[in-house]
Amino acid sequence: MMLVRIKFFENPMNIQPTSSSSVRPPELAATPSGLLPQSLTGVKNVLQPMSSPKNDPSVSAKVTSGSSLKRDPVAINSMITKILDAPQLLHALLGKEPRNERMAINTVHEIFGNNSPTDIDIAIHQAKIMGAKKADAVPYTQKEMKGALLIYQTNAGASAINGRESKPKPKLHGVARREFAKNLEGSSYALSQFRIDEMRAASVHMETNEGCAKLMHEALKTCPKAKGLSLYRGTRLTEKMVSELNARAGSTHGVSTDFFMSTTPDKKTAHLFAGTDHQTRPDLDQTIPVLYQITANGYDIGGLLEHEIVLPIGTKFNVVAVSSSLIKGEPGKIIQLVASENVKAIITLNN
């Protein structure tokens, strides 16, 4: 049976495992918040002198053999940074479920196996301290944030979240559940009761525009970052809006979004949205199909219905070019956008 590596610290942590079957040190009992370990001052003391010279004895930790092992501050800091940049891994380390925590600890040891086990344990504990402080500042639970992302994956949910109506929104978990049931019927992806409960928990905070924006903003931070991908978005725009975008092509005058922008790395999927049957949508009657080709960093929310990369509200773009093309057999436009902070004279893209 695997023993926890952190038990080899005699000092300064003075941790003794309760049994050989547990990899959770007994003094890591959860606080009322369920996130921050109660007593990690020993690890903190070890890490504080990391800027000291390598021969500083305070950077060393004793092992059971009684020998001295020097720490590698550069390697430890690198591991801490990488753990903090892996939201799902960090959440497992911070969670209340011991089994998930054990799996996460084992995963970290496998990933950083070329480093000393003691250095890896120090990195894990310091990452948990830093991650817990950040998590304490988030007013939502993991369950609520996962539920918000599920709701957003449906067309009705995304429309409601990005809507600007002043009236209260419907119970979004019910709206999303019905759409999932319709689209996933006969699929291997069964919408479990657990996922339904996640959406129900999220919808409590999503009755207003402000509530939707705040919860989605925090939820996106838990998703892997998508960088360096070619992204696409299909939509329909009026000729007037297309003309305004065309006038900005190749200049520093750009656009920004006032909504969470859904994109996809799948061009064919984007074409489907650009070819929406406007004959059944009076509000789209005077529009033309548009395919955005986007270069930007976003958040990969995955998707049960389609693979989505979401760009946050307020993303700014330079318009590179506007060209004509047939989209789903209908004359339309291809608009190339590149995310940039160096944008002037901004106009807003509507959802």
N, C-alpha and C positions, 0 to 999 in steps of 0.2 A: 504494500500500500504506500502511496506517495506521501512523504512528510513535507510539511511546509518549510520552505527554505529559510524563511525569516526567523525560525526558531534558533538558528545558529548564533543570533545576537545574544551574548551574555550581558553586554552593556553597550550603549546606554539604555536600551529598550527594556531589558529584563522581562522578555516575553517567554512564557512556558506554555506549550500547547496542551490542551486538555486531554487529547488522545491522539493516537497516530492516524486515526481516520479522518481527522479534521484538518483542513488547511486554513481555517479562519482563526487568527489569533484571538484569544479570549478577550483582550482589552479593546477589540474593535467592535464592541457592541454599539448598536446604532443609537444616536441621540434622538430626541423627540422629532427632529426633522427627518430622521431616517437616512441621513446622508453623510454627516461629518463624524468620523471616528472620535471617541471620547478622549483618547490619550495617545497622541502621536508626537509628544514633545521630544522623545528620544531621537526619532528620525530627524525632526526639525533641527535639533542641536547638531546632529552629524552633518547636516547639509549647510548650516549657516557658515562654516569656515571654508566653503569650497573655493573661495577666491584666494585663499591662502596658498603659499608655496606647497608643492607636492610633498615636501619632506616634513610638513607640519604634522606632528603626531595626532592632532585633533581630527585629522581627516581619515584616520585609520579606525578600524573596528576589530574587536577581538572575536575569534571564533572558538569553537569548543576545544580545539586542539591546544589552545593557548598561544598560538602563533599570531603574528600581526599581519594584516592584509591591507595594503594601501588602496584607497578609493581612487576612481578615475572620474573626477568632476566633469570633464568634457563629455565623456560617454553618458554619465548619469543625466546631465542637462539635455543632451540630445534625445535620450529615451523619454524623458519627461515631456519634451516638446511634441514628440511623435504620438505619445499616448493622448495628450490633450487635443491633438488634431484628428483623433479617431473617435468621433462622438459615440458610436455604438459600443465600442470597446470600453470607453470611459463610463458610460451609463451602466454597463454590466458590472464594472468594478465598484460603482457607487450604490448599486441596487441592494434591496433587502433580501433577495433570493440567494442563499448561500451557494446553490448549485451553479447559478450563472456566474457568481463571483469566482468560484473555483475554476470554472472553464476559462474565464477571462484572464485570471492569473497564469494559468498554464499556457494560454495563448501568448501572453507577453513573454514568458520565459522561452517559448519556442522561437518567437520572432527575434528576440535579442540574445539568442543562445551563445553567441560568440563573446558576450560579456560575462563577468563574474556573477554568479547567482546573487551574491550580496548586493552588488551594484544594481542589479535588476530590481531587487526587493525595495531598495531605497527609492529608486525611480518610481515604482508603483505607488508607494505610500505618499511620496511628495506630490505625484500627479493627482492622487485621490484628495489630498488636502486642498490643492489649488482648484480641482474640479468641483469639489463640494462647496467651496466658497462661491464659485460662479453659479452653481446650481441653486444655492440658497437665495440668490438674487432673482431667480426666475419664479414668477408667481403661479406657475402651472405645473401640474404633475406630468410625468412621462405619458401616462394614460391619456390625459387630455390633449397633449400635443400630437400623439399618434392618431387620435380620433380626428383632430382637425385636418391632418394630412389625408386621411381616408375620405373625409367629406369633400375635400378639395378635388379629389381624383374623379369625382362625378361632374358631369356638365352642369346639372342643376345646382350642386354645391358650390362649384367655382363661380357660377353666375351670381349666386346669392352673396358669397363672400366678397366679390368684386363690385356688387351693386351699390348704388349711392342713394337708394330710397331712404327716406327718413322714418318710414313706418317700421315697426318691429318685424324681424325676419321670422319665417316659419321655423318649426322645430327641424333643424337641418339634418339631424340623425335619421329622421323618418324619410325625408326627401332623398337622402343619399342611399338609404337602405333599399328603397323601392327601385332606384336606378340600378344598383348592384344586382338585385334579384332578377331584374329583367335582362341585363347584359351578361350575367354569369350563369344563367340557367343552363344546365347540362355541362357546365365547365368543371374542371378539376379543382378550381379555386372556390371552395365553399366559403361563404361569408359566415365565419364562426360566431357564436354568441359572444366570445371574447372581443371580437372586433366591433360587434354591435354595441357592446357596453362601452368601448372606447369612444365611439362616435356619440353615444348618449352623454358621456361625461363632458365631451368637448362642446356639445351644442348649448350647454348651460351658459357658456361664456360667449356665445356667438349670436345673440339676439339683436345686437346693434352693429352698425358699421365699424365703430371704434373697437368693439369687442372682437370682431372678426379679424381686424387688422393686427391688433396686439397679439392675439393667440397665434395667428399664422406667422407673424414675424419671429416669435420665439420658436415655433415648431420648425421653421426652416433651418434654424441654427443647429438643430440636431441631425440634419441630413448631411450626407457626404457632399463635398464641394465638387462640382463638375467644371473642369478647366480644359481649355484647348479643344473643345468640340465644335463641330459645325452644327448649328442649331437651326430649326425651321419652325415657322408658325404660319398657319393658314387662317385667313380671316377675309372679311369683305369691308371695303372702304368706299366712301363717296368719291366721285371724281374731284370734288373740291379738295378733299384731304390729300388725295394722291398728288394733285397739282402743288399743294403746299410742300409736301415732302420732296417732290422733284425740284422745286426751287431751292432747296437747301442742299441738294446733292453736291458733294465735293467741297463744301464750305465748312466753316467752324460753327455755323448755325445749325443746331440740332434739335432733338426731341427728347422727351422723357415720358415715363409712364406714371399713371396715377392708379395703377392696379397691379396685382400679382400677374406677371406675364407667363403663361404656360407656353413652353416650347418643347420640341421633340427632336432627337437626333435622326428620326425616321422621316425622310422627305415624303414618302407615300402617305403617311398618316396626316401630315400637314396639308397635303393636297385635298384630303377628304373634307377638312374643315373649311378650306377656301372654296370648295364647291358646294357649300350648303345650299339646299334648294330654296332660293329666295322667293320663289313663287308662293310658298306656303308661309312666308315671313314678310308681312307688309313693311316692317321696319327695314328690310334689306332690299326693297324693291328698286331703289335708285343707287345701287352699289355695284361694284365690280369685284371679282375675286383677286385676292392679293396673297402672294407668298413671300413672307419675310425670310431672308437668309441672314442669320445673325451670328456674329462673333462676340461672345460674352461669357463671363463666368456666372454660373448659377448653382442651384441646389438640386441634387438628384433625389426626387421623392419616389422613384421607382414607378409603381402603378399597377393595379390589378387589371385595368382596362387598356392602358397604353403607357409607354415609357415617357415620363414627363421630367423635364428640367425646368424649374421655376425660377424666374428672375424677380427680385424683390421690388416693391413699390419704389418709385423714384429713380430707377435705373436710367442713365442718360446715354444717348446714342448720337453718333455722327452718321449722317446719311451718305453712304458711299456712292450709290448709283440707283437709278430707277429705269427699268427696261420693260418692254412689252413682251408678253408670252401668252400662249394658250394654256389655260388652267382648267382641267376637267372639260375640255372642249369649248370653253368660253373665253373670249378675249379678256386678259387680265394683266396684272403688273407683278414684276419681281422687284422687291425693294431690299437692297443690301444695307444692313445696319452693323455698326461696330460700337460696342460699349466704350465710353470714354468720359473722363471727368472734365476734359478740356472742351466743353461745349458752351456756346454762347447763344443768346437770343433763342431761348428754348420755347418750343410749343409742346403742348401735351397730347400724347396719343391716348385716345379713349379706348376702352375695352371693346 
